[in-house]
Amino acid sequence: MTSAAMCPGASDGLKLVLFDCDGTLVDSADIIHASMVATFREAGFVEPTPEATKSIIGLTLDLAIATLLNRPLDAECGHLAARYKEHFLASRHLPSFQEPLYEGIAELIETLAKRDDILIGMVTGKSQRGVRRVLETYGFERHFVTIRTADDCPSKPHPAMVLECCGETGIDPASTFVVGDAIYDMQMATSAGAKAIGVSWGYGARDALIATGASAVLGRPGDLLALID
């Protein structure tokens, strides 16, 4: 698939689908929580609960840590974010490491990739390295034509990730669907002028997704196709 940014006029009639990663494409809550617990324990802070960790998934690491500590973003949060990355990277070598796809996601991506009227992208609080690992693991590299991560843009819910993907592909935000499991995804989408679509299988609550801008909450991945059409 060729990016619309490389093909003048290719955006005519095209739709852009931008997926969040953690909690939307892959279930990474356990490994994220374990890495966060190790980071907090090492620094002498009270360990977050699994529920607290799930509530900040999607934010950039330093902001996520500041939120868990209930304090403004500062230099120590940046240091803790760096240590988290080290713990997370180390965990990849453990036999127990998993970031499994949610049921139905592989089929959805393959179906969307075959359509001439749709481009696929990703907007995530993951790092570029983390995204590349997920894409390579599941053979999705060729399908995602635009990607923005925590390495590239301000943290969600800032609209930059969506707007930059729209600019790269030449597709208007009004023709763009942002699919995610967190309130930050919904807020980001609405701020960018895109359509916010929540998912029920991730870490966010349905009512919270609707309250923050979701026009629909998917019960299963395949339900997205009817919404796009």
PyMOL commands that set and color helices and strands:
alter all, ss='L'
color gray80, all
select helices_A, chain A and resi 4-6+29-43+50-56+61-69+75-91+105-113+128-138+160-169+173-175+183-192+206-211+223-228
alter helices_A, ss='H'
color red, helices_A
select strands_A, chain A and resi 15-19+118-123+144-148+176-180+195-199+216-218
alter strands_A, ss='S'
color yellow, strands_A
deselect
rebuild
show_as cartoon
